[in-house]
Amino acid sequence: MLSNYIAITSILNKFAALENLDILDLSWNYMQGFDQVSLLKKLKVLNLRLNNFNESFITSLSALPMLKSLDLSDNYLLGRSFPAKELAHLTNLEELDLSDNYFNDTPSIQECMRLSRLKKLKSIRLQSNEFNKSIISCLGALPSLKTLDLSSNHLGGSFPIQELSHLSQDLEVLLLSRNDFNGTLSFKALASFHHLEVLDLTDNNLVGSIPSTISFAYNNLHGSLADHGLCELKNLQELDLSHNMFNGSMPQCFNRLSSLKLLDISTNQFTGTLPPAVIANLTSLKYVDFGDNLFEGSFSFSSLSNNAMLEVVRFMSNNSKFEVETQEPTGWIPMFQLKVLVISGCNMNRLKGSIVPGFLLHQHELLEIDLSDNSLVGPFPSWLIESNTMLEALILSKNSFSGIIRMPFYVNANIRWLDMSGNHLNGTIPDDIQNFLPGIKYLYLSSNTLDGIIPSSIGDMRELRALDLSDNKFSGEVPKGLFSNLSDLMILKLSKNKLQGQVLSGNLSFGYIRWLHLDSNYFTGKIGNWNISNSYYLERLDIGSNYFTGMIPHWISNMSALSELVVRDNRFEGRFPCGTTSFTFLDISHNYFSGRLPSCSNFQFIRHLHLGSNRLTGSIPNVFRNLTHILTLDIGDNFLSGRIPEFHGNLSNLRILILRNNNFSGSIPKQLCQLSDVSLIDLSGNSLSGSIPSCLHNVIKPSYPTFIEEMFEQSLNDGYRYESVLYEVPISSYLWVDFEVAEEVQFTTKSLSYLYKGRLLDLMVGLDLSCNKLTGEIPKELGLLNQIHSLNLSHNQLYGPIPVNFSNLTNIESLDLSSNNLSGEVPSELVKLNTLSVFNVSYNNLSGRLPEMRAQFATFSKESYEGNLLLCGPPLEKNFTATSSQETSPSSKEEDDKWYDIDFLASFCGTWVVFMLGFAAVLYINPYWRRRWLEFVEECMYTCYYFLEDSLRKVSRLFHK
């Protein structure tokens, strides 16, 4: 027999028989809509989330007068305005959810006034739409509104003081997070909401301090109360101000918010100390988060002795001036039983290694423990697992725990997340680890000194989703069960070990694996035949820095999900196959690939393309002009030829261009000056000619890092953090950036070749045009590259002076102008370059006195100047002013300067004149040589005459024909 509740049904054509239905839930069915709405007049609850009904359905809502709850969220009704007209007929409506629909228009004033008919509507959720602030005024027509969720909209601008004044004074829940509000927060907009229980302003751009007292000064001009302190909202139960830019000290008056259950002021700029009395008086507090601020001093958990209701404590910090004390008063036993404890980066080890806080011995209900990045010492604390039988997550990464991994004395089936990465654990992984942690999903043991083989029992952890054993000393072969048994495994990282074997040979299937990292090991063999249909989810494959051989199979370029492929530093050969895969990151550098550059049409979305250090030949293909999304292009250290194409100037997003050590010829295209975000250009070791484009000063600039952090798991359990009645304890969310493939680029600076990767690469700014055939003077405009770190113009045919405005290169660390034909003095103004550590102007035609040996120039040896015969002064041994006293008169010093400050051209002319005079003297004295010279001149004259005569005859014959 059917009850009054029916869920997920498809019998839409039989609704006529269900006239007494109270609740209809058709969510997650992707229905095409239905025409029987008029037959459901008595329906009270309607849930149509993630359906595909047509928009005409909204207009039919008026046929449901008894409806009390309506959920139309997640239907992506793009381009529509808020359906005030249609909703006005639902006079019994109490709850309305229109979130995640991308509504982008506010109804007219007349339509908004119709909402006053909804006298029973208490809750409305409009998050994740595209409303502006005028929607708040529109909702002011709802007389009984108690819950309003407008988070994740486009409200923006200053805080909506005027708009909020239209809302019902009985409002209890106000959620305005993620709206990009800016400026200061005027709390008088909230003063009238005496019943407010929940206020969420997280993730905006609000600034300023929080007033801690109330002012009743009456404003005669505007007839309103002046700013009220936030502390006067006596009924407030949840206050979330996190992820803003509030500053100043934490208001002392917070201790008056006696009803407060949740207080989150994390990720702001609060300063001063954390007053213990503030928290101690909040006896109803369940959740507190003070992390990521600028607090100073120390905090002791003993100050929470009165907070018996406390369940969640979070302190995440990178502030060296703040610490959490681990030495508690003797005999202190906390009254609270925590469910979540996060103390990360809080300097527990200010003076010496600290042990795990002692009060945890009395905690037995913890679900999550995060004590990462605190330099804690001692053996693996298995007692934390034993004391908390419901523990789900234990994160102890980036500490100094040592010894072997000890399993708890009993099986803990609740542990889902164990992170011991970045410690000093040694020994082997217990063979029976799966017996004690049968439900483990995320196991991170990277960056320790674990050794031995990877136990095959890990292949029996059927729930495992992420396994990271990288950066250890594991040896032997990879257990086959990691690929065949773990059907739910999504991330496998075995990088930087001593593993061996032909791991990729044979027929393989990777199931649901998304990210596979096998780089920096001793794997060998060829890539075998994989079951592509069973490797459908593979997105990232990194097998770099191994000993793989053979060719890259064609099918690897046809994997639909694969977007990042790294095979660098192996022994692959042949041509790289093109396919249908749309790569965004491809690194095949440091192999033996041959033939022409891969000109795959599917490269159009690629962002990082590394083809360097192979045996590739030919010119740059024309298809490269379609790489409009490319950030890094490295094709250096090959056998490429031809000219550098002008279309490189159209690659507007290009950040790094490496073409070094090839056979490119011609001039440097001026079109490169159209690039706007380049931070590294390396054209060294080619046969480029012509002058250096002066417009390059508009190009080279720092490419500040834009770190894209991918969310691996949204949280350990989903759901709202606040439900208006039920308070739920959240499990923390984690951003796992260590799984990202690191981009690597080799660049020569300070006379050495360095490998730049990750954030260091983003900060490097350099230009290398060395070892070419460039001529002309050094453009003085290069002196405007005030962000550059390395400039190398050596081994060319440049002439003229060193630009004086090179003294403006305030961030330069390496400047190499050696092996050219530069003349003139070394500018004394270069002494101002305080960051310069390598300076080389050797083997030029420079002259004059060297700059004074002070600051960085005091560190440069004579090797920086050798090969310039007319230079003098320290550190060179040749010092022509050494015999002169310091009291030498200005006139004598000026004369001394004149005799050795000789221009190269004048020296050359003088030498030529002396040679001609000597030649004439020889002819005058020796009659034999004089006769031979005259005969030689006569012979040359006749040869030229007959040559011209023959040429004229040939031209005449052609003309007559």
Salt bridges, closest charged atoms under 4 A:
GLU55 OE1 - ARG80 NH1 3.35
ASP74 OD2 - ARG49 NH2 2.76
GLU86 OE2 - ARG80 NH2 3.74
ASP149 OD2 - ARG125 NH1 3.52
ASP170 OD1 - HIS195 NE2 3.77
GLU172 OE2 - LYS146 NZ 3.70
GLU232 OE2 - ARG256 NH1 3.12
ASP240 OD2 - ARG721 NH2 2.25
ASP264 OD2 - ARG721 NH1 3.48
ASP289 OD2 - ARG314 NE 3.12
GLU311 OE2 - LYS339 NZ 3.56
GLU323 OE1 - ARG350 NE 3.07
GLU392 OE1 - ARG416 NH2 2.63
GLU539 OE2 - ARG514 NE 3.65
GLU564 OE1 - ARG540 NE 2.84
ASP587 OD2 - ARG568 NH1 2.64
ASP637 OD2 - ARG660 NE 2.86
ASP682 OD2 - ARG660 NH1 3.21
GLU710 OE2 - ARG540 NH2 3.20
GLU713 OE2 - ARG465 NH1 3.78
GLU743 OE2 - HIS608 ND1 3.21
GLU743 OE2 - HIS610 NE2 3.83
GLU743 OE1 - ARG655 NH2 3.31
GLU744 OE2 - ARG568 NH2 3.39
GLU744 OE2 - LYS757 NZ 3.64
ASP762 OD1 - ARG655 NH1 2.94
GLU813 OE1 - LYS750 NZ 3.33
GLU852 OE1 - ARG854 NE 3.30
GLU877 OE2 - LYS862 NZ 3.39
GLU894 OE2 - LYS898 NZ 3.80
ASP897 OD1 - ARG849 NH2 3.32
GLU949 OE2 - ARG953 NH2 3.22
